[in-house]
Amino acid sequence: MTDNKDKVTDIEGWKKAKGEKNDEEGYLPLLLQHMRKVRDTVPVNNVLREELRRELARRSRMAGSAAAGAAETAVEQPRPGAMPRRKWLFSGIVCAAVLIALIFVVLKNSVPMALEAGETRILSRFRADDTVPAPTFDPAGSIMMLTLRGSLLLLDETGGQSEPVIPPPGEKYLCPAWSPDGKQLALARQKEGGSQEIILVSLPADYNWGNLNGILRAALAGAKVLQEIAPGMNVSSLTWSPDGTALAYTAGQRGGGEEVYILETGGKEAKSPGQEKTYSLGPGRHPTWSPDVSALVVQRDYPAPVAGASGPAENKEISRLWLVDRETGRERLLGEGSLPSWGSNGYLAYVDLKLKERVLSYLPDGSPQFTVQQLTGTARAVYLGKKASEVKPPVKSGEAETLLKGGQLLATADTSPGAVELEWMRRLELNGVREPRTLYPGQTNTFEYIGFGPDARWLATCRREGDTVILSRVFVDERPLKGVE
């Protein structure tokens, strides 16, 4: 038997080539020899298999290192024009935010919005005097100032009061107005003898609720006189323009002849005393500035019958609001209303005066017995815009269907039956009157003041109940319109 290249011997072929017989005696030695040779080849195969395994492992490690290096190189050296993954993510977030903002703007412009009233807080109650309470606020809205019996009264956000700032003997302080930046305070001063003047005081930047009282006492002693008022004329409704460059106020005799004036102060570039420019916007009172200071809304009163009245209350004054251009004096009727306040949010708050009937008692069959018909005010708001040029024209100029019709209800001046109503009912009962009767009180149940705060997030209101003035704050928020009162 000879070895071939693969060390495998064909036994049958070898036997034929040798010509030997295939008997058991001759076959066994050859088989043993063949098995020994096969056994000798096994260690060689194991060695080859182990070497092959090590080679494959080495090449696998080399391939993994090369792939990692290629990936690292791809991160550190991006292809030209390719955007990294983080930048793609940031760009996607920005695009989504812009899209959401656009959707919000589109929805806000397409869905009717209205100013809705929220929580109402009563800040203070105090005994009324012969002046109309008209509070003014610092820019933060945290300090309130008004006049009471000729003195300046300071209140905080909760209605807490400080000691009043009392004027010198024979003088009075009237209608204070805080500048938009909080650094100045304008007010009217009534001197001994009755003549009035508009004065201006400067305030330091570090004033607060605790030290403002003392600061005002010192500053008022050296106040700057802006405008002398003609004898017999009274100043009211003093208010700053939103940019702090001018003052608007009402001057006139009580009971009629009132006009709205503009006093140009120059703001930070204040003019020298006596060089301020003053001019009239015509008849009216309670001026309020447009947010862009290009126009004002003023109130004008007219004698006219009251719709729905069935008694002595039918002959009353009605008030209408007019939009007056600051430069040209051009006028536009807005509608019926009083006590306007144009907020920085573009909404105009006003008082709508209507004749309302209140039932005081009922008959056994459920029908009204004693009722009261009284003019009652409701505070409402309508969106005019942040620019006077954006104000839409009335539906029908000069008629009831005007721009202010249907303003959103914010507050009402309704009160519980007072002393007059209760005394009237008592007299009727003592006289044995049982049939239906109606009382027509002479006074009007309404607000004496309404005004937006500096950020227009709330509305301050003042109303009287007997000889008491109630000062409140009504929080407001702009929401999609659900319905109109």
C-alpha positions in Angstrom: 0.0 0.0 0.0 1.4 3.4 -1.0 0.4 6.9 0.2 -1.4 9.2 -2.2 -1.4 13.0 -1.9 -4.3 13.1 0.5 -3.1 10.2 2.6 -6.2 8.1 1.8 -5.7 4.6 0.3 -8.2 2.9 -1.9 -8.0 -0.7 -0.5 -9.9 -2.4 -3.2 -8.0 -0.8 -6.0 -4.7 -1.5 -4.3 -5.6 -5.2 -3.8 -6.5 -5.5 -7.5 -3.3 -3.9 -8.5 -1.2 -6.3 -6.3 -3.3 -9.3 -7.4 -3.6 -10.5 -3.9 -6.5 -12.5 -2.5 -9.0 -10.8 -0.2 -8.8 -13.3 2.6 -9.2 -12.5 6.3 -5.7 -13.4 7.2 -4.1 -10.9 4.7 -6.6 -8.1 5.2 -6.3 -7.5 9.0 -2.7 -6.4 9.1 -3.3 -4.0 6.2 -6.3 -2.5 8.0 -4.4 -1.9 11.2 -1.6 -0.2 9.2 -4.1 2.0 7.5 -5.8 3.0 10.8 -2.4 4.0 12.3 -1.8 6.3 9.4 -5.2 7.9 9.7 -4.6 8.4 13.4 -1.3 10.1 12.6 -3.1 12.7 10.4 -5.6 13.8 13.2 -3.1 16.0 15.2 -2.2 17.8 12.0 -5.9 18.6 11.3 -6.4 19.9 14.9 -3.4 22.2 14.5 -4.7 23.5 11.2 -8.1 24.1 12.6 -6.7 26.1 15.6 -4.5 28.2 13.4 -7.5 28.9 11.1 -9.6 30.0 14.1 -7.0 32.4 15.3 -6.6 33.9 11.8 -10.3 34.4 11.4 -10.5 36.1 14.9 -7.6 38.4 14.0 -9.2 39.5 10.7 -12.6 40.0 12.4 -11.0 42.4 14.9 -9.3 44.3 12.1 -12.5 44.7 10.3 -14.3 46.0 13.4 -11.6 48.6 14.1 -11.8 49.8 10.5 -15.5 50.2 10.6 -15.4 52.1 13.9 -12.7 54.4 12.5 -14.7 55.0 9.4 -17.8 55.9 11.5 -15.7 58.3 13.7 -14.3 59.9 10.7 -17.8 60.4 9.3 -18.9 62.2 12.4 -15.9 64.4 12.7 -15.8 65.2 9.0 -19.3 65.4 7.6 -19.9 65.4 3.9 -19.9 68.9 2.3 -23.5 70.3 2.4 -24.7 67.7 4.9 -26.5 68.9 8.0 -25.7 67.2 11.4 -28.5 65.3 13.1 -28.7 67.7 16.0 -29.2 70.7 13.6 -31.9 68.8 11.8 -33.7 68.2 15.1 -33.3 71.9 16.2 -34.6 73.1 12.8 -37.6 70.8 13.1 -38.5 72.2 16.5 -38.2 75.8 15.3 -40.4 75.1 12.3 -43.0 73.4 14.5 -43.0 76.4 16.9 -43.4 78.8 13.9 -46.3 76.7 12.5 -48.1 76.7 15.9 -47.7 80.5 16.2 -49.1 81.0 12.7 -52.1 78.7 13.5 -52.7 80.7 16.7 -52.7 84.0 14.8 -55.0 82.7 12.1 -57.4 81.3 14.7 -57.3 84.4 16.8 -58.1 86.6 13.7 -60.8 84.2 12.4 -62.6 83.5 15.7 -64.4 86.4 17.3 -62.8 87.4 20.6 -64.3 89.2 23.6 -63.2 90.5 27.0 -64.8 88.4 29.7 -65.0 89.3 33.4 -63.5 87.0 36.1 -63.1 87.5 39.8 -64.3 90.8 41.4 -62.5 92.0 44.5 -63.7 94.8 46.7 -60.6 96.8 47.7 -62.0 99.5 50.0 -65.1 101.3 51.3 -65.0 104.9 52.4 -67.4 107.7 53.1 -68.1 109.8 49.9 -67.6 113.5 49.5 -68.5 116.0 46.8 -65.7 114.9 44.4 -65.8 112.0 42.0 -63.3 109.3 43.0 -60.9 108.6 40.1 -58.0 106.4 41.2 -54.6 106.4 39.4 -52.1 103.6 39.5 -48.3 103.2 39.4 -46.9 101.3 36.4 -46.9 98.0 38.3 -50.5 98.5 39.4 -49.6 97.7 43.0 -50.1 101.2 44.4 -53.3 103.2 44.0 -53.9 106.9 44.6 -57.0 108.9 44.8 -58.3 112.1 46.5 -60.6 112.1 49.4 -61.8 115.4 51.0 -58.9 117.2 49.3 -56.1 114.9 50.5 -54.2 112.2 48.6 -55.0 108.7 49.8 -52.7 105.8 49.0 -53.9 102.2 48.9 -52.1 98.9 48.2 -53.3 95.9 46.2 -55.4 94.6 49.1 -57.0 97.9 49.9 -54.7 98.8 52.8 -54.5 102.5 53.4 -51.6 104.8 54.4 -51.9 108.1 56.2 -53.4 110.7 53.8 -51.2 113.4 52.3 -52.9 116.5 53.6 -52.4 119.8 51.7 -51.6 123.2 53.3 -54.6 124.9 55.0 -57.1 126.3 52.5 -55.8 124.1 49.6 -57.1 120.9 48.0 -55.5 118.2 45.8 -57.6 116.9 42.9 -57.5 114.2 40.2 -54.0 112.8 40.4 -52.5 111.1 37.4 -49.4 108.9 37.4 -47.1 109.1 34.4 -46.7 105.8 32.4 -43.0 105.5 33.5 -44.0 106.2 37.2 -41.4 109.0 37.5 -43.9 111.9 37.6 -47.2 112.7 39.1 -49.6 115.3 37.7 -52.5 116.7 39.7 -54.7 119.7 40.1 -54.2 122.0 43.1 -57.0 124.2 44.3 -55.5 127.2 46.0 -57.0 129.3 48.8 -59.7 131.4 47.1 -60.8 128.6 44.8 -58.6 129.1 41.7 -57.0 125.9 40.4 -53.8 125.0 38.6 -52.2 121.8 37.2 -48.9 120.9 38.9 -46.2 118.3 38.3 -43.9 116.6 40.8 -41.0 114.3 40.1 -40.6 111.0 42.0 -37.4 109.0 42.6 -36.9 105.6 41.1 -36.7 103.8 44.4 -40.1 104.7 45.9 -42.3 102.0 47.3 -45.4 101.6 49.4 -43.5 102.2 52.6 -41.7 105.5 51.7 -44.0 107.0 49.1 -46.1 109.0 51.6 -43.0 110.9 52.9 -41.7 111.4 49.3 -44.9 113.0 48.2 -45.0 115.4 51.1 -41.5 116.7 50.2 -42.1 116.7 46.5 -45.4 118.6 46.6 -43.7 121.5 48.4 -41.6 122.1 45.3 -44.1 121.2 42.6 -43.8 122.7 39.2 -46.8 124.6 37.9 -47.8 123.5 34.4 -51.0 125.3 33.7 -53.0 128.0 35.5 -56.8 127.5 35.1 -59.1 130.4 34.5 -61.1 131.6 37.5 -64.4 129.8 38.0 -63.2 126.7 36.1 -62.7 123.3 37.6 -60.3 120.6 36.5 -61.2 116.9 36.4 -60.3 113.7 34.5 -56.6 114.4 34.3 -54.9 111.6 32.4 -51.5 111.0 30.8 -51.0 110.0 27.2 -49.5 106.4 26.9 -46.2 107.9 25.7 -46.0 110.3 28.5 -45.7 113.5 26.4 -49.1 115.1 27.0 -51.9 115.4 29.5 -55.6 115.5 28.7 -58.2 117.0 31.1 -61.6 118.4 31.4 -62.1 122.0 32.5 -65.4 123.9 32.9 -68.1 125.0 35.2 -70.1 122.4 37.0 -73.4 121.7 35.3 -72.3 122.5 31.8 -69.8 124.2 29.5 -67.1 121.6 29.9 -64.3 121.2 27.3 -61.5 118.7 26.8 -58.0 120.2 26.7 -54.6 118.8 25.6 -51.5 120.0 27.5 -48.3 119.1 25.7 -45.6 118.5 28.3 -42.8 117.2 26.1 -42.2 114.1 28.2 -38.6 113.6 29.1 -37.8 116.7 27.0 -40.0 118.9 29.2 -40.5 122.5 28.2 -39.7 125.4 30.4 -42.5 126.7 32.6 -45.0 128.7 30.7 -44.0 127.2 27.3 -46.3 124.2 27.4 -48.8 124.0 24.5 -52.4 123.8 25.4 -55.4 123.5 23.0 -59.0 122.5 23.1 -60.6 119.4 21.5 -64.0 120.8 21.9 -66.9 120.0 24.2 -66.9 116.9 26.3 -65.5 115.2 29.4 -63.9 112.0 30.6 -61.2 111.9 27.9 -59.3 108.7 27.3 -56.3 108.2 25.0 -56.0 105.7 22.1 -53.0 103.3 22.7 -51.2 105.0 19.7 -51.9 108.5 21.2 -53.3 109.7 17.8 -56.9 110.2 19.1 -59.1 110.4 22.2 -62.6 109.2 23.0 -64.6 111.8 24.9 -68.1 111.8 26.4 -70.8 114.3 25.5 -74.2 114.6 27.2 -77.5 115.3 25.5 -81.1 115.7 26.9 -83.2 112.9 25.5 -86.1 110.6 26.5 -85.1 107.2 27.9 -86.5 104.3 26.0 -89.0 102.1 28.0 -89.7 104.7 30.7 -93.3 105.0 31.9 -93.0 107.7 34.5 -91.0 110.7 35.7 -87.7 109.0 34.8 -88.3 109.5 31.1 -86.6 112.9 30.8 -82.9 112.2 31.5 -79.6 113.0 29.9 -78.0 110.4 27.7 -74.3 110.3 26.9 -72.6 109.5 23.6 -69.0 108.7 23.0 -67.0 110.4 20.2 -63.7 109.6 18.7 -61.7 112.8 18.1 -58.5 113.0 16.2 -55.7 114.7 18.2 -54.2 116.7 15.4 -57.1 117.5 13.0 -60.1 117.5 15.5 -62.0 115.2 13.1 -64.9 113.6 15.0 -66.7 110.2 14.7 -69.6 109.0 16.7 -69.1 105.7 18.4 -72.4 105.2 20.1 -74.2 105.7 23.4 -72.1 105.3 26.6 -70.2 107.1 29.3 -67.0 107.0 31.4 -64.8 105.6 28.5 -61.5 103.9 29.2 -59.3 102.7 26.3 -56.9 100.0 27.5 -53.5 99.1 26.1 -55.2 95.8 24.9 -57.2 97.7 22.4 -60.6 97.4 24.2 -62.8 100.3 25.1 -64.6 99.9 28.4 -67.6 102.1 29.0 -70.8 102.4 31.0 -74.1 101.6 29.3 -77.1 103.2 31.0 -80.4 101.5 30.7 -83.8 101.7 32.4 -84.2 98.5 34.5 -87.1 97.3 36.6 -86.6 95.5 39.9 -89.3 93.6 41.6 -89.4 94.2 45.4 -92.4 92.0 46.3 -94.9 89.7 44.7 -98.7 89.1 45.0 -100.1 85.8 46.0 -100.7 84.8 42.4 -97.0 85.4 41.6 -97.3 88.7 39.7 -95.2 91.7 40.7 -96.6 93.9 43.4 -94.0 96.6 44.2 -91.4 97.4 41.6 -88.7 100.0 41.0 -87.8 101.5 37.6 -84.4 103.0 37.7 -81.6 104.0 35.4 -78.8 101.4 36.0 -75.3 101.3 34.6 -73.4 98.3 33.4 -69.7 98.3 32.5 -69.1 96.8 29.1 -66.2 96.5 26.6 -65.8 96.4 22.9 -62.7 96.0 20.8 -61.7 99.2 19.0 -58.0 98.4 18.2 -54.6 99.6 19.3 -54.6 102.3 16.6 -57.2 104.9 16.1 -57.0 104.3 12.4 -58.2 100.7 13.0 -61.5 101.8 14.5 -64.4 100.6 12.3 -67.1 103.0 11.3 -70.5 102.6 13.0 -73.2 100.5 11.4 -75.5 103.5 11.2 -74.0 106.8 12.2 -76.2 108.8 14.6 -78.6 106.0 15.3 -78.9 103.3 18.0 -77.2 100.7 15.8 -73.7 101.9 16.4 -70.3 100.5 17.1 -70.8 100.2 20.9 -74.1 98.3 20.7 -73.8 94.8 22.2 -70.5 95.3 24.1 -69.5 92.4 26.4 -70.8 92.7 30.0 -68.0 93.1 32.6 -69.8 94.5 35.7 -73.1 95.8 36.9 -74.0 98.5 39.4 -77.1 96.7 40.6 -77.5 96.9 44.3 -79.9 95.5 46.9 -82.9 97.6 47.9 -81.7 100.7 49.8 -83.1 102.9 52.4 -85.3 104.8 49.9 -86.9 101.6 48.5 -87.4 100.1 52.0 -89.0 103.3 53.4 -91.3 103.5 50.3 -92.5 99.9 50.9 -93.0 100.5 54.6 -95.3 103.5 53.9 -97.3 101.5 51.4 -97.9 98.7 53.8 -98.8 101.1 56.6 -101.4 102.7 54.3 -102.8 99.3 53.4 -101.8 99.5 49.8 -101.9 96.0 48.2 -102.3 96.7 44.5 -99.2 97.0 42.2 -97.2 100.1 42.5 -93.9 101.4 40.8 -91.3 103.6 42.4 -89.2 106.0 40.2 -86.1 107.0 42.2 -84.6 110.3 41.1 -81.0 109.2 41.3 -79.2 107.0 38.9 -77.8 103.6 40.0 -74.5 103.6 38.2 -70.7 103.7 38.3 -68.9 107.0 39.1 -65.6 105.7 37.6 -64.3 102.8 35.6 -60.8 102.5 34.2 -58.3 99.9 33.0 -55.2 99.1 35.0 -51.7 99.8 33.5 -51.6 96.3 31.9 -55.3 96.1 31.1 -55.7 92.8 32.9 -58.2 94.3 35.3 -60.8 97.1 35.5 -61.1 99.4 38.5 -64.7 100.5 39.4 -66.2 103.0 41.8 -69.8 103.2 42.7 -71.9 104.7 45.5 -74.3 103.0 47.8 -75.9 105.8 49.8 -73.1 107.8 51.3 -70.5 105.0 50.8 -68.1 104.7 47.9 -67.2 101.1 47.0 -63.9 100.6 45.2 -63.5 97.3 43.3 -61.2 95.5 40.9 -62.7 93.3 38.2 -60.2 90.9 36.5 -60.7 90.4 32.8 -59.4 88.0 30.1 -59.7 87.8 26.4 -61.4 84.7 25.2 -63.3 83.3 22.1 -66.7 84.9 22.0 -69.5 82.6 23.3 -72.4 85.1 23.2 -73.3 88.7 23.6 -75.2 90.0 26.5 
